[in-house]
Structure formats: C-alpha cells, structure tokens
Amino acid sequence: MKQIVFLVFVLISTVVEAQPKDALLKNSQTTKVGRQSNAIDALVAKMHYQAKPLDDSLSSYLFDKFIESIDPDGFYFLQSDIDYLASFRYEIDDQIESKKSHFFDEAGKIFNNRLTSADSIITEVLQTPFDFSKNEILSYKADDYEPYVRDMAALQERWRKWLKYSVLEDLFDGDYVDDPDNASTDSLLMHLEESLDGVVKYERFEISSFLEHPAGYRPYLATFYLNAMAGYYDPHTVYFSDIEKENFQAELSKDNYAYGFSLKEDEKGQILIAGLTPGGAAWMSNEINKGDIIKEIRFERGTKVDVSLLDLDALLLILQNAESNSMTMILQKANGQMANVHLTKTEIYVDQDVIKSVILDGDKKIGYITLPDFYTNWDDAEGLGCANDVAKNIVKLKQENIDGLILDLRNNGGGSLREAIDLAGIFINYGPIAIEEDKYREPKSLKDMNKGAIYLGP
C-alpha cells in the first residue's frame, strides 16, 4: 500500500508584470502565488510530522528544484538567465513569509521568452538538412555536459544535435523497418521526413504545453513552483492544483465524471474515437461513432486545440488537465463530412476501480477477491466505498460454501485510510487496527468500532 501522502490544495492565480529587481523588492503588493506558498508553509508548520523552518535552506532548495523541474536538460534557459536569477537564491524564504513571489515572477517571465525562442530555434535548425554521414557526440555525462549554455548560438547547436539524435533514435526503434540494425541506410532514410515530423511535433507540444496550457501559462507554471516547495519537507508531500486534486480523487472512486469515449492513434498519426461508454455523454449524443477522426477541440472558455498537431499522449494530457467540464469536438466522419458535437461530462461508473470476485474450484472451493485500490466516496463522509463492496462479495461467496478466501492486494495502489480500517474490520470482532501519531507525538488508536466479523475462516 502507498504511504499516506500529505497533500496541499491551494488555488492558483493570474499574471503579474515582471519588473527590475530593485523595483520588485520595493513592491509591497502580495501575489496569489506568494499567498499560496505562505499558506503551504503555515499548513506544513501546523500539520507536518517533522516540519522544517522557513529559512535559507528551503530557499536554496526551491531555487534549484523549480529551475530543474521546468528545464531539466538546459534547452531553454541560458547561463546568464541563471546568473541573474541567482540573486534571489537566498531571498525566496523572505518572499514566502511576506506573501510575495519576486523570484517566481522573474523566472516565469524569462522562461516564457525562452520557450518562444526555442520554437524559433527549431524552425531555424530545420532549414539545414541533417548530415548523417558526420559523426557527432551528444553526451549527458556530468563532466561533459554544461547544464546551461552561454549564448544563443550554443543553444541552437544543442537543439540541432538533440533533434538529429532524436530522429536517429526514432528511425532505429523498429517502427519503420524490421531489424533496423541490419537494414540499409536508404531503407531507413525513406522514413526520414515522417520521423522528423513526429519528433518536431513532440518538441513543439512540450513548448505549447506551457505557453498554451488550458489552465493558463502562469497557473500551470505555479504548480511546478509550489510542488517543488512541497517536496522540500519529505518525498511524499505533494502539491495538487484543483484539477489535480479532482483527478486524484477520481482515480480512487468507483464513480467518475467523464465524456465517455476512448481514443486511439492510427498509422497516420490521426486520433480517432476508439469506443464509447454506454450511458456516457458521447454515447447519449447519438452523434459520435467509432472511427470518427478528431480534428479540433474547443473548450467552453474559448480555448481551441488543433488535434492534428498532437499525438495521443498529448491530447490525453490536455483532456485530463482541462478545467472545463464541457467542450465541442470537430469530427471528420467516415463519409468525409465534418460534425460539431458539444459534450458535457457526466457521471460514469469506473469498472477498473471496483473489486472482482470469483470461485477457484479445485480440491477445495476458494473464494478469490481482487481489490485494485481503497476507493471511497470523497463527497460523502458517510458514503460507502470498497469495504462495503468487499463485505457484500464475501457474503455472496459464503453462500457458495467456500472453504477459504484469498483477498488479493498485490497491485493495490493505496487510497482511503478509513476504508482500509473498515476493510480490516471485516475480519475481526472489533478493536484497534492501527496507531497514528501526529507531530505532537500523541498516539491515536484507529479502531474498528463495529462488533462482529463477516468472515473468520482461513
């Protein structure tokens, strides 16, 4: 089972104009990101088992982790950018205390400019065909690799080598020809244009995932900053934005809100409707069919997504992180005609989060139950979750006169602690199940309060 995760939920904000450092430091206004980080510090100080002080150690850690999280391989920032931002390294804790975000604001402004520059660099690199007869080295060894290059010429050269390497890796992964290691050069280069298109599409999606994120550039960037801060306290403390919180809870619930369709990608890179969930919004619309090609998506707040520029993973990421619960899909039907279909998410029963039970017949009749996670009803503290479902299945298995029971938790990803306690209570009369200890070192017994066991057999 997963360890209990300490989650921080704070709302996110809007753009603040970047200013020269001296002006920033004199600015007395707080920012939403500053208030968020201050709230995280206050919550951790109050609730965390081993809280850490707000000091220069946190400041330096947050500086490094935030930069690393948004540009881990040095494809955007220049060394001069890092040198400028370094003046904030030991001031971030003071900014958090005063509910400000000067470092984040400046880093965000620079990163935005560098993302735009990277898109232009890719265009420039593509002006010259790659020379595959020339041996070149792209090394990520610590002794060879500069985290951040000195100027734009060096950055363009880094991008050129990376794109060339990515195309070679793609050509030799076996998708284009069988046994690529022994294939002729000509047979591989026949697929060069297709491979290059795919590589460039992915890199441009990486850039647009920041600049054109459905939540907005600054709110999305803030999740990296706040999550880097949360990670300072321990590896299991995580910051969730509102949408990430909803997705997390949906994964641990047997009921979920969704549009009710699945997707696949064909050999041409087009994204198609793979299937419809009975009773879901797509199924109920009577306008969507298996095999329809998705050309564009328009969310209710005006954001448009050109699906032809995305691969399947990219589109799934956008759909998962979109804050809107409604959208319009532009579909190309089998007859070539276009259709606009408006969908609103509806509640759908998520079968993979629900237990399965069978009887294993052999020398003895053994009941078998698999439980994928400790799901619960997050919207109702008194609602019924996995413990109740397991109990009902055990009752059914007992009616078949089973000789023993296997409860399979091997792939259980964790979930609600309360459900885990209630589940354990199925197999005992009543009493303590676990002991929980808070930061004040006050042990608390977590008990099964229901007298009577449902199953006491082997």
C-alpha positions in Angstrom: 0.0 0.0 0.0 1.1 3.5 -0.7 2.3 5.6 2.3 -0.1 8.3 3.3 0.5 11.3 1.2 0.5 14.8 2.7 -1.4 16.8 0.1 -1.7 20.6 -0.1 -4.6 22.1 -2.0 -4.3 25.9 -2.8 -5.9 27.9 -5.6 -3.8 29.4 -8.4 -3.5 32.9 -9.9 -3.1 35.4 -12.7 -0.2 37.2 -14.4 1.9 39.8 -12.7 4.1 42.1 -14.8 7.8 41.4 -14.3 9.9 44.4 -13.1 13.6 45.2 -12.5 14.8 43.5 -9.3 15.1 46.7 -7.2 11.5 47.7 -8.1 10.3 44.2 -7.3 11.8 44.2 -3.9 10.2 47.6 -3.1 6.8 46.5 -4.3 4.6 45.9 -1.2 1.9 44.0 -3.1 1.4 40.4 -2.3 0.6 37.9 -5.2 -1.6 34.9 -5.4 1.4 32.6 -5.8 3.0 34.3 -2.8 -0.1 33.7 -0.7 -0.2 30.1 -1.9 3.4 29.5 -0.8 2.8 31.2 2.5 -0.3 29.0 3.1 1.7 25.9 2.4 4.4 26.9 4.9 1.7 27.6 7.5 -0.1 24.3 6.9 3.1 22.3 7.0 4.2 24.1 10.2 0.9 23.2 11.8 0.4 19.7 10.5 3.6 18.0 9.2 5.1 15.3 11.4 8.6 16.8 11.0 8.1 20.4 9.9 11.2 22.3 8.7 11.8 26.0 9.3 11.3 28.6 6.6 14.9 29.6 6.0 17.7 29.9 3.5 17.9 26.2 3.2 14.4 26.0 1.9 15.1 29.0 -0.3 18.1 27.4 -2.0 16.4 24.1 -2.4 13.3 25.7 -4.0 15.5 27.7 -6.4 17.3 24.6 -7.7 14.3 22.3 -7.8 12.0 24.8 -9.6 14.5 25.6 -12.3 15.3 21.9 -12.7 11.7 20.9 -12.9 10.9 23.2 -15.8 14.2 22.9 -17.7 15.9 19.7 -16.6 18.2 19.4 -19.6 19.1 23.1 -20.3 17.1 23.6 -23.5 15.6 26.9 -22.6 17.5 28.9 -20.0 20.9 30.4 -20.8 23.6 30.6 -18.1 23.1 34.4 -18.0 19.5 33.8 -17.0 20.5 31.5 -14.2 23.2 34.0 -13.1 20.6 36.8 -12.9 18.1 34.7 -11.0 20.8 33.5 -8.6 20.5 36.9 -6.9 17.2 35.6 -5.5 18.6 32.3 -4.2 18.6 33.2 -0.5 15.6 35.6 -0.6 12.8 33.3 -1.6 12.0 32.4 2.1 11.6 36.1 2.9 9.3 36.4 -0.1 7.2 33.5 1.0 7.0 35.0 4.5 5.7 38.3 3.1 3.4 36.5 0.6 5.3 37.7 -2.4 6.8 35.9 -5.4 9.5 38.0 -7.0 11.7 35.1 -7.9 8.8 33.2 -9.4 7.6 36.2 -11.4 11.1 36.9 -12.9 11.8 33.3 -13.6 8.4 33.0 -15.3 8.9 36.0 -17.5 12.3 34.8 -18.6 11.1 31.2 -19.2 8.2 32.4 -21.3 10.6 34.3 -23.6 12.9 31.3 -23.8 10.1 29.0 -24.7 9.1 31.3 -27.6 12.8 31.5 -28.7 13.1 27.7 -28.6 10.2 27.4 -31.1 12.1 29.8 -33.4 15.3 27.8 -32.9 13.6 24.6 -34.0 12.5 26.4 -37.2 16.0 27.7 -37.8 17.6 24.2 -37.3 15.2 22.6 -39.8 16.4 25.0 -42.5 19.5 22.8 -42.9 19.2 19.0 -43.6 20.9 16.8 -41.1 24.3 15.3 -42.2 24.1 11.7 -41.1 27.5 10.9 -42.6 29.1 13.1 -39.9 29.9 11.5 -36.5 28.8 13.7 -33.6 28.6 13.2 -29.9 25.8 14.3 -27.6 27.0 13.4 -24.1 25.0 13.8 -20.9 27.8 12.8 -18.6 28.3 15.3 -15.8 31.9 16.1 -16.9 30.9 16.8 -20.5 27.5 18.4 -20.3 27.0 22.1 -19.4 23.7 22.4 -17.6 23.1 25.8 -19.3 25.0 27.1 -22.3 26.4 30.6 -22.6 24.7 32.1 -25.7 22.0 31.6 -28.3 24.4 30.1 -30.8 25.4 27.3 -28.4 21.7 26.8 -27.5 20.9 26.3 -31.2 23.7 23.8 -31.6 22.4 21.9 -28.6 19.0 21.8 -30.2 20.4 20.7 -33.6 22.2 17.8 -32.0 19.2 16.8 -29.9 16.8 16.8 -32.9 19.3 14.8 -35.0 19.8 12.3 -32.2 16.0 12.0 -31.6 15.4 11.3 -35.3 18.1 8.6 -35.4 16.7 7.0 -32.2 13.2 7.1 -33.8 14.3 5.5 -37.1 16.1 2.7 -35.2 13.3 1.8 -32.8 11.8 -0.7 -35.1 8.5 1.0 -36.0 9.5 1.8 -39.6 11.5 -1.3 -40.7 12.1 -4.7 -39.3 15.5 -5.3 -37.8 16.7 -1.7 -38.3 20.2 -2.6 -37.1 20.8 -4.6 -40.2 18.7 -2.5 -42.6 20.2 -0.4 -45.4 20.7 3.3 -44.9 18.4 4.0 -47.8 15.5 1.9 -46.4 15.8 3.9 -43.1 16.1 7.3 -44.8 12.9 6.6 -46.7 11.1 7.4 -43.4 13.2 10.4 -42.5 10.5 13.0 -43.2 7.9 11.1 -41.3 10.2 10.6 -38.3 11.3 14.2 -38.3 7.7 15.4 -38.4 6.9 13.3 -35.3 10.0 14.5 -33.4 9.3 18.1 -34.1 5.6 17.7 -33.3 6.6 16.3 -29.9 9.1 19.1 -29.1 6.6 21.8 -30.1 4.0 20.2 -28.0 6.4 20.3 -25.0 6.7 24.1 -25.6 3.0 24.7 -26.1 2.1 22.6 -23.1 3.4 25.6 -21.1 2.6 28.5 -23.3 -0.9 27.3 -24.2 -1.9 25.2 -21.2 -5.7 25.1 -20.7 -5.2 26.4 -17.1 -3.1 29.3 -18.4 0.7 29.8 -18.5 1.2 31.3 -15.1 -1.2 29.0 -13.1 0.4 25.9 -14.7 3.9 27.1 -14.0 2.9 27.8 -10.4 2.2 24.1 -9.9 5.9 23.4 -10.6 7.0 26.1 -8.1 4.6 25.0 -5.4 5.2 21.3 -5.9 9.0 22.0 -5.6 8.3 23.7 -2.3 6.2 20.9 -1.0 8.9 18.4 -1.9 11.3 20.1 0.4 9.6 18.7 3.5 9.7 15.0 2.5 9.4 12.9 -0.7 5.7 12.1 0.0 4.5 15.7 0.4 2.9 16.8 -2.8 1.1 19.9 -4.0 -2.1 19.4 -6.0 -3.8 22.1 -8.0 -7.6 21.9 -8.1 -7.7 19.9 -11.2 -5.0 17.5 -10.0 -6.9 17.0 -6.7 -10.1 16.2 -8.7 -8.2 13.7 -10.9 -6.5 12.1 -7.8 -9.9 11.6 -6.1 -11.5 10.3 -9.3 -8.8 7.6 -9.6 -9.8 6.5 -6.1 -13.5 6.5 -6.7 -15.7 3.9 -8.5 -17.8 6.8 -10.0 -16.2 9.5 -12.1 -17.1 12.4 -14.4 -16.0 12.0 -18.0 -17.1 12.5 -21.6 -17.4 8.7 -22.1 -15.2 7.9 -25.0 -11.8 6.2 -25.6 -9.2 7.2 -28.1 -6.6 5.6 -30.3 -4.0 6.8 -32.8 -3.8 5.3 -36.3 -0.7 4.7 -38.5 -1.1 8.2 -40.0 -0.9 9.8 -36.6 -4.6 10.8 -36.6 -6.5 10.5 -33.3 -9.8 8.5 -33.6 -12.7 7.6 -31.4 -11.9 4.0 -30.3 -15.1 3.3 -28.4 -18.0 4.8 -26.4 -19.0 4.1 -22.8 -22.7 3.1 -22.7 -24.7 5.8 -20.8 -21.9 8.4 -21.2 -22.2 11.8 -22.8 -20.6 10.7 -26.1 -22.9 7.7 -26.3 -26.0 9.7 -25.4 -25.3 12.3 -28.0 -26.0 9.9 -30.9 -23.6 12.0 -33.0 -20.3 10.2 -32.3 -19.2 6.9 -33.9 -16.3 4.6 -33.5 -13.7 5.6 -36.1 -14.5 9.4 -36.2 -11.4 11.5 -36.6 -11.0 14.3 -34.1 -9.8 17.5 -35.9 -10.2 20.1 -33.2 -11.5 20.6 -29.6 -13.0 23.8 -28.3 -13.4 24.2 -24.6 -16.3 26.3 -23.1 -13.9 29.1 -22.1 -12.8 29.7 -25.7 -9.5 27.6 -25.8 -9.1 25.9 -29.1 -6.8 22.8 -29.6 -5.7 21.8 -33.1 -5.6 18.0 -32.6 -3.7 17.4 -35.9 -0.6 18.8 -34.2 -0.8 16.4 -31.2 -0.1 12.8 -30.6 -2.4 10.6 -28.4 -0.5 11.2 -25.2 -0.5 14.9 -25.7 -4.3 15.0 -26.3 -5.0 12.8 -23.3 -2.9 15.2 -21.1 -4.8 18.2 -22.3 -8.2 16.5 -21.7 -7.0 15.4 -18.2 -5.9 18.8 -17.2 -8.6 20.9 -18.7 -10.6 22.8 -16.1 -13.7 22.9 -18.3 -16.4 20.3 -18.0 -17.8 21.0 -21.4 -16.3 21.0 -24.9 -17.1 21.0 -28.6 -15.4 18.4 -30.8 -14.9 18.9 -34.5 -15.1 15.4 -36.0 -14.5 14.1 -39.5 -17.0 11.3 -40.2 -16.4 8.2 -42.3 -18.0 9.9 -45.3 -15.7 12.9 -45.1 -18.3 15.3 -43.7 -17.5 17.4 -40.6 -19.6 17.4 -37.5 -19.6 19.7 -34.4 -20.6 17.8 -31.3 -21.0 19.5 -27.9 -20.4 17.3 -24.8 -20.7 17.9 -21.1 -19.1 15.5 -18.6 -21.4 13.1 -16.9 -21.0 10.6 -14.0 -19.7 7.3 -15.3 -19.2 4.0 -13.4 -15.5 3.2 -13.4 -15.3 -0.6 -13.6 -11.5 -0.9 -13.1 -11.7 0.7 -9.7 -14.2 -1.9 -8.4 -13.5 -5.3 -6.9 -13.8 -8.6 -8.8 -14.7 -11.9 -7.1 -14.6 -15.5 -8.4 -14.6 -19.0 -7.0 -11.5 -21.1 -7.7 -12.5 -24.8 -7.9 -10.0 -27.4 -7.0 -9.5 -29.8 -4.1 -11.2 -27.1 -2.1 -13.5 -24.3 -3.1 -11.7 -21.0 -2.6 -13.2 -17.6 -2.9 -10.9 -15.0 -4.6 -11.3 -11.2 -4.4 -9.1 -8.7 -6.0 -9.1 -5.1 -4.8 -7.3 -2.5 -7.1 -7.3 0.4 -4.6 -9.0 1.6 -1.4 -11.6 3.7 -3.2 -14.2 5.7 -1.4 -17.0 8.3 -1.8 -15.0 11.5 -1.4 -18.1 13.7 -1.5 -19.9 12.0 1.4 -18.1 11.1 4.6 -20.8 8.6 5.4 -20.8 7.2 1.9 -19.9 3.5 1.1 -16.7 2.5 -0.5 -14.5 -0.5 -1.1 -15.0 -2.0 2.4 -18.7 -2.3 1.9 -18.3 -3.8 -1.6 -15.8 -6.4 -0.3 -18.2 -7.3 2.5 -21.1 -7.8 0.1 -18.9 -10.1 -2.1 -17.8 -12.1 0.9 -21.4 -12.7 1.9 -22.1 -14.0 -1.7 -19.1 -16.2 -1.6 -20.0 -17.6 1.8 -23.4 -18.6 0.3 -21.4 -20.8 -2.1 -19.9 -22.6 0.9 -16.3 -21.6 0.2 -13.5 -23.4 2.2 -11.2 -20.4 2.2 -10.7 -16.9 0.9 -8.0 -15.0 -0.9 -8.0 -11.2 -0.8 -5.5 -10.1 -3.4 -3.9 -6.7 -2.7 -0.8 -7.2 -4.8 -1.5 -4.4 -7.2 -3.4 -2.2 -4.8 -2.2 1.4 -5.2 -3.5 2.7 -1.8 -6.2 5.2 -1.2 -8.5 6.0 1.8 -7.1 5.1 5.2 -10.7 5.0 6.6 -11.7 2.4 4.0 -8.6 0.3 4.9 -9.5 0.3 8.6 -13.1 -0.6 7.8 -11.9 -3.4 5.5 -9.7 -4.9 8.2 -12.7 -4.8 10.5 -14.5 -7.3 8.3 -12.1 -10.0 9.6 -12.1 -9.2 13.3 -14.8 -8.8 16.0 -13.8 -5.2 17.0 -10.8 -3.3 18.3 -7.7 -1.4 17.3 -6.3 -1.8 13.8 -3.5 0.8 13.6 -1.9 3.6 15.6 -1.5 7.1 14.1 1.0 9.6 15.6 0.9 13.3 14.8 3.6 15.9 15.1 2.9 16.4 18.8 3.7 12.7 19.3 0.3 11.9 20.6 -0.6 8.3 19.5 -4.1 7.8 18.4 -5.7 4.3 18.0 -7.6 3.7 14.8 -10.3 1.2 15.7 -12.9 -1.0 14.1 -16.0 0.1 16.0 -18.4 -2.4 14.5 -18.8 -5.5 16.7 -18.9 -8.8 14.8 -16.9 -10.2 11.9 -18.2 -11.0 8.5 -15.5 -13.7 7.8 -13.4 -15.6 10.3 -12.3 -18.5 8.1 -9.0 -19.3 6.5 
